[in-house]
Amino acid sequence: MLLLGTAVIATGIFFLINNKGKRDNVPDLSRAMPDEGSIHVPEGTDVTYQSNPPTSGNHWPIPLFPKLYDVEKPDEAIIHSLEHGRVWISYKPSIPEETKQGLTKLLRGRSGVILTPRLANDTDIAMAAWGRLDTFNLFADGELSRDRILNFVNRYLNKGPEYVPTMDGKEY
C-alpha cells in the first residue's frame, strides 16, 4: 500500500513538473524565429529586423520596463527586455477600444509583461518572446483569444537568454 501511494505521488509530481506553464487544451501556436544576435547599439540607433515584430537582434543598452503602455515604444528597447525573459504583446492601434480594455484587464498585474500599441504589426495581435512569435487577428466579433494569450505568456515568460528576476515580484 505504501509503495502504491508513493508511486501515485511521484507520478503526480512528474506531471506537475513537466506541465509547468502549459495551459490545458491550448496548443502552442507560436513559431520559433531565427536568433538575430544580441549586440548593444547606441540608444537612438535604428535596427532592421527579420521578423515583424522582432524577437531578437541588436538592441539599445537599456531595456524597457515591463508595463502596460498605451503609447508605442521602440522595438530596440523592447528587444532588450525580451533578452531578459520578458514577454511583449502588441496590438494594432486600430483595434476596438473594448478589445484594448480587455487586453489591459487580462494582463494587469502580470509581472514581466509588456503591452504596447504597434502600428507596424501585420496582424491585430502579436506576441513576442526571445526567439518565439505568435501573430493573429481578432475573432469576427472583436473578441480576444484569451487562452492563447495566457498560454504564450505562461510558456515563454523568463525564457530569455539573460534571466533577470523582478525586484519585488511585481513590475507595475
N, C-alpha and C positions, 0 to 999 in steps of 0.2 A: 504493500500500500504506500509506504514511504517513497519507494522507487518510482511508482506511478505518479505521485504528487510532484516529485522533483522533476520528472520528465515534462509534465504539463507546465510547470512554472518556467522551465528552461525554454520550452517551445514558445511560450508567451513572450518572454524577454527577447528571444531571437526575432520574433515577428515585429515587436515594437522597434527594435534597433534597426532592422532592415527596411522598415516602412516609415522611418522618421522623415517628416517634411513632405510626405506624399498625401494627396487628397484621395479619398476613396472614390472610385469610379470616374476619375477625371484624368484623361490621358495627358501626357506631356506633348503639347503641340508645338513646342519651341524647336528651333533648329540650331545646330552648332554652327558657329561662324569662325572663319579663319582668324588666327591671332595676328593682329597687325602691329604688335610691339607695344612698348610702354615707356617710351622716352619722354622726359620732361622737356617742354619747349617754353620759351618766354611767354608770359601771360600776354594775351592780345594777338598771338600768332594764330592765323587761320590754318586749320589742318583739313586735308581731304581724306575722307574715309571711304572704305569699300562697301559698307552696308548702311542702310537707312532705317532707323537711326544706327549710329555706330555702337559697337560692343567692345572695342579695344582700339589701341593705337596711341600715337603720340598725343600728349595732353599737357595742360597747364600744371604748374607745380602745386597749386593749392586746390584741393578738392572742394566740391560744392557740398555744403552742409545738408544732410538728409532732412527734407521738409516737404510739405505740400505747398507748392508755389502756384500763384495764379498769373505769373508772367513767365515768358520764355527765358531760358537760361542757356549759356553757351555749351555746346556739345563738349568742347575741350575741357571744361571744368567738371562736367558730369562724368566723363570717361575716367578721370582720376578717382572719383567716388566709386565707380564700378570696380576699379582695380582693388579698392579696399573692401569689396564684398557687398556693396550696396546694390539695390535694385531700382531701376528707373522706369517709371511708367509715364508715357507721354501721350497726349491726345491732340487731335486737330482742334484748333480754337473754334471751328465752326460746328462742333457737335452741340446738341441741345443743352441748354443751361441745366435742365433737370439731370442730365447724364453727368455733367461736371460735378453737380452736387452729390450725385450718387457715388462717383469715384472718391470724392473727398470724404464722404461718410464711411465708405468701405475701408479706406486707408488711414483714416485718422487714428492716431495712437500707435501705429505700427512703426516700430523702430527700424531704421536702416532703409527706409523707402523714400524715394524722390518722386514727386509728381509734378509735371510741368505741361503747359501747353507747348506745342511744337508745330509751327507752320509747315515745315519741310516733311512731315510724315506723309507716307504714301497711303496709309490706312487711318481709320478713325482712332485706333488704339495701337500703341507699340509698347512692348515690354522688353527691356534690355537688362542683361546682367553680363559679367565678363565672359565673352565668348558664346553667349546664348541670345537668341532673338525670337520673339513671337509677335506677330502683327495680325490684326484682324479688324473687320468693320463691325459696327453695331448691328444688332438684330433689326429687322424692318421697323419695329416699334420704338427704336432708340434705346432699347434695354441693353444693359451690360451683361457680359458673361462673367458674373462674379466668381464662380468656382474656378474658371480658367485663370483669372487674375490672381486669386489667392493661392492657387496651385503653383503658379510661376514664382510668386514671392516666397512661398514656403520651400520650394525646391532649390532656389538659387541665391537666397539671401546668405551672405557670409561665405560665398564660394569663390571670391576673387583671389588672385594670386598673392595679394598682400592683405592678410586678415588684420583689420584694425578694429578692436572692440569699441562699442559705445562707451562713453564716460559714465553714464548713470543708468544705462538700460533704456533710456528714452531720449530721443534726439529732437523732439519738438513738442 
